[in-house]
Amino acid sequence: MDFQYFLEFVPNLVQADLPAMKAHVKMAPFERIESLKNIDIENKNPRTAAVMMLFYPKNGVTHLVLIVRNSYEGVHSGQIAFPGGKYEKEDKDFKETALRETQEEVGISPEVMEIIKAFTPMYIPPSNFMVHPFLGICNDEICFVPDPSEVAQIIELPLSVFLSDAIVIEANLSTSYAQNINVPAFEIEGHVVWGATAMILSELKDVLKTVLEV
């Protein structure tokens, strides 16, 4: 989709209702849905984080940036994610966290990013994080400078590909809930995107399809 055409829909995106759990469950493993029913999140005292769902032009075409995290000793090792990270006490709010972490991870100055909408927060049981997603826009082409200590690869996903139902798959995975289970996922450039990132993407996709009427 042409980026200038996409920008015409930004006011409608700002005003759009969020489907929240209705969209999240489309890409949630059944075991995860069941486990969340029995979790008192407030008593878990989760840590907080923020991520950026950033759209930008590449050769005039609308793209969404994702990252492949480096392999490390942790529950999110090697996974596909949005740029973002932990809230720090110096951050005045979660928007600032999303901007700061995006700059640190992929080298985009906060001055060229505009946050236009907060999406539904997502609780991630394995790491006990409450993640706050934000939809952002960068009007110019981006020269990414990934932090090699955190980012193994940049994925530049065309909006038209993201909106296609062809990338929705079912994958057999071992998760923190169960072994060898079938979970809904997105297949993006050979990567299987599942769990919290897929659930956040699901809400984003539903909102975009409603607003863009595609």
C-alpha positions in Angstrom: 0.0 0.0 0.0 1.2 3.5 -0.9 2.4 5.2 2.2 0.8 8.6 1.4 -2.5 6.8 0.8 -2.0 5.0 4.2 -1.5 8.3 5.9 -5.0 9.4 4.8 -6.4 6.8 7.2 -4.4 7.9 10.3 -7.3 10.0 11.7 -9.6 7.0 11.5 -7.0 4.8 13.2 -6.8 7.3 16.0 -10.6 7.1 16.5 -10.9 3.3 16.0 -12.2 1.1 18.8 -9.9 -1.6 20.0 -11.2 -5.2 19.9 -8.8 -6.2 22.7 -9.3 -9.8 23.9 -11.7 -10.5 20.9 -8.6 -10.1 18.7 -6.0 -11.5 21.1 -7.8 -14.9 21.4 -7.6 -15.4 17.6 -3.8 -16.0 18.0 -3.7 -17.3 21.5 -2.9 -20.9 22.4 -5.9 -22.5 24.1 -3.7 -23.3 27.1 -2.8 -19.7 27.5 -6.4 -18.6 27.4 -7.2 -21.1 30.1 -4.3 -20.2 32.3 -5.1 -16.4 32.2 -8.6 -17.2 33.6 -6.9 -18.3 36.8 -4.3 -15.6 37.2 -4.7 -12.7 39.5 -2.5 -10.3 37.5 -2.6 -7.5 40.1 -1.2 -9.8 42.8 1.6 -10.9 40.4 2.9 -7.3 40.5 4.1 -7.6 36.9 7.0 -5.6 35.6 6.1 -3.1 32.8 7.3 -2.6 29.3 6.3 -0.8 26.1 6.7 -1.7 22.4 6.4 0.2 19.2 4.3 -0.9 16.2 6.0 1.5 13.7 4.8 2.1 10.2 7.1 3.9 7.7 7.7 4.2 3.9 10.2 2.0 2.0 10.4 2.9 -1.6 7.0 4.7 -1.1 5.3 1.5 0.2 4.0 1.1 3.8 6.0 -1.2 6.0 6.0 -2.4 9.6 9.2 -3.1 11.5 9.8 -6.2 13.5 13.0 -7.5 15.1 14.5 -11.0 15.7 15.9 -11.0 19.2 19.3 -12.5 19.9 19.6 -15.9 21.5 20.2 -15.8 25.2 19.2 -17.5 28.4 15.6 -16.4 28.7 12.0 -17.1 27.8 12.0 -14.7 24.8 15.3 -15.9 23.3 15.4 -15.7 19.4 11.8 -14.7 19.2 10.2 -12.2 16.8 9.2 -9.0 18.6 8.4 -5.3 18.2 11.1 -2.9 19.1 10.7 -2.0 22.8 11.7 -2.9 26.3 11.4 -2.4 30.0 10.0 0.8 31.6 12.6 2.7 33.5 11.9 5.0 36.4 13.4 7.9 34.3 10.7 7.5 31.7 7.8 9.9 32.3 5.3 7.4 30.8 5.0 4.3 28.7 5.1 6.3 25.5 8.6 7.5 26.4 9.6 4.0 27.1 8.5 2.9 23.6 10.3 5.7 22.0 13.5 5.3 24.0 13.7 1.6 23.6 13.0 1.8 19.9 15.9 4.2 19.5 18.2 2.0 21.6 17.3 -1.2 19.7 17.0 -0.1 16.1 18.5 3.4 16.0 15.5 5.5 15.2 15.5 9.0 16.8 12.4 9.7 18.8 12.1 13.1 17.0 11.1 11.4 13.8 8.5 9.0 15.3 5.0 10.1 16.1 2.9 7.9 18.5 -0.7 8.1 17.4 -2.5 5.5 19.5 -2.1 3.2 22.5 -3.3 -0.4 22.0 -4.6 -2.9 24.6 -1.9 -3.8 27.2 -0.9 -7.5 27.1 0.1 -9.6 30.1 2.9 -12.1 29.5 2.8 -14.9 32.2 6.2 -16.6 31.5 8.1 -13.4 32.0 5.6 -11.6 34.3 5.5 -8.5 32.1 2.6 -6.2 31.3 3.4 -4.8 27.9 1.9 -1.6 26.5 1.9 -1.5 22.7 1.8 1.8 20.8 1.1 2.5 17.1 3.6 4.9 15.6 4.3 6.6 12.3 7.6 7.7 10.8 7.1 9.8 7.7 10.5 9.2 6.2 12.5 6.2 5.0 14.5 4.6 7.8 18.1 3.6 7.9 18.0 1.1 10.8 21.0 0.8 13.1 20.3 -2.4 15.2 21.9 -2.9 18.5 23.9 -6.1 18.0 23.7 -7.0 21.7 19.9 -7.2 21.4 18.8 -7.6 17.8 19.8 -10.4 15.4 17.8 -9.2 12.4 15.5 -6.5 11.2 12.3 -7.6 9.5 10.7 -5.0 7.2 7.1 -6.3 6.6 5.1 -4.8 3.8 1.6 -3.8 5.0 0.0 -5.7 2.2 1.7 -8.9 3.3 0.7 -8.3 6.9 -3.0 -7.9 5.9 -3.0 -11.1 3.9 -4.7 -14.1 5.5 -2.0 -16.3 3.8 0.5 -15.6 6.6 -1.8 -17.1 9.3 -0.8 -20.7 10.1 -1.0 -23.3 12.7 2.4 -24.4 14.2 3.3 -27.3 16.4 5.4 -25.9 19.3 6.5 -26.6 22.8 5.6 -23.7 25.1 5.8 -22.8 28.7 2.2 -24.3 29.0 2.5 -27.6 27.2 4.7 -29.7 24.9 4.0 -30.3 21.2 0.8 -28.4 20.9 -0.7 -26.7 17.9 -0.9 -22.9 18.2 -2.1 -20.2 15.9 0.7 -18.1 14.4 1.9 -15.9 11.7 4.6 -17.0 9.2 6.7 -14.0 8.4 9.8 -14.3 6.2 10.3 -17.9 7.3 9.8 -17.1 11.0 7.0 -18.4 13.1 5.5 -15.5 15.1 3.4 -16.7 18.0 2.5 -15.9 21.6 2.3 -12.3 22.8 3.7 -10.7 19.6 1.1 -12.6 17.5 -1.7 -11.6 19.8 -0.7 -7.9 19.7 -0.3 -8.2 15.9 -3.8 -9.7 15.7 -5.4 -6.7 17.4 -3.4 -4.4 15.1 -4.5 -6.4 12.0 -8.2 -6.3 13.0 -8.1 -2.5 13.5 -6.3 -1.9 10.2 -8.7 -4.1 8.3 -11.7 -2.3 9.7 -10.3 1.1 9.1 -8.8 0.4 5.7 -11.9 -1.7 4.7 -9.8 -4.5 3.2 
